[in-house]
Amino acid sequence: MLNIVDTKIEFYENKNVLIAGGTGTIGIQLTRKLIKLGANITVVSLDSPIRAIKLFGDQVRYIQADLTDKDNCLEVTTGQEIVFNLLCNKGATNIGAKKAAECFIPMILYQLHLMDAAYRNNVERFLFVSSIGAYPNIEIRKEEDLWEGFPKQTDCYAGIAKRIGELQGSAYSLLYDWDAVRIVRPANVYGAYDNFNIKTGQVIPALITRMVNGENPVNVWGFSTARDFIYSEDAADGMLLALEKLPPCTPVNLGSGIGYTIQNIAKIIASYIEPIPELIWQKDTDNIVGDAIRILDTTKAKNLLGFEIKTPIKVGIKYTIDWYKSFLKE
């Protein structure tokens, strides 16, 4: 795949671009790519301005705002030509079920208000980032299968919220002829600036934290599960292509199309740790591991966008471990 910075620079050059959630795992990579593409960028999130300055310096305009408030959404989308909605409640399996209201209600509010504000302010393109967790419990997840069942119980609140966001885009297209919305459904995203908290982080950052910090032996759950993963920079590339090239409200999966077991992931991480820790496999329980197999069909991404991941899982994990080690030294 061509480097995203070499493709159709004129599409983003000098455009007014809002990145909601631009200080998150994907948002940081997306913002840095758009800086290189010459966009006029506004980043909005709940993080402190100090963090934004550390990440981007004076290359972006930063707004600290709560986008569950519709007035804030109207304000930040004023004058914007392109909006990326990267806001999410990301966390480990079962977090969404244990803290259902804390996950579901804010997600619904900022999705509804931000898209509505973008419509009212005549935004030309709007990227809605859905999720692999919106799918029902099927092994290989094709875009047309989204409504073939209910999401897994551990993901149902966040998954249904994402479905509602997708429906909102379709509804605005039907009612208002607003064809700005593009939709992507990423696989499990990992990389630098992820959540490395062992209690709330997802599997790759949580295991990296445990092993880098010397846990040995390491108890690992999810032996029988298989997941699709995408490195954060690859996800950002896919989103840039999707916003430019996709037809309105045509969801596309962004992933590797390959299932990696938790055993695979743990062994890869352990191989980069000195001394290599002992891995002890614990008996899986359904409320911990979620869906047994969760893999995206990536055919449409290849056909419609020419998109394939460029960072193999071993390379991405090595990059992520190196970043985390450097973060600990700061």
Secondary structure, 3 states (H helix, E strand, C coil): CCCHHHCCHHHHCCCEEEEECCCCHHHHHHHHHHHHCCCEEEEEECCCHHHHHHHHCCCCEEEECCCCCHHHHHHHHCCCCEEEECCCCCCCCCHHHHCHHHHHHHHHHHHHHHHHHHHHCCCCEEEEECCHHHCECCCEECHHHCCCCCECHHHHHHHHHHHHHHHHHHHHHHHHCCCCEEEEEECEEECCCCCCCCCCCCHHHHHHHHHHCCCCCEEECCCCCEECEEEHHHHHHHHHHHHHHCCCCCCEEECCCCCEEHHHHHHHHHHCCCCCCCEEECCCCHHHHCCCEEEECCHHHHHHHCCCCCCCHHHHHHHHHHHHHHHHHC
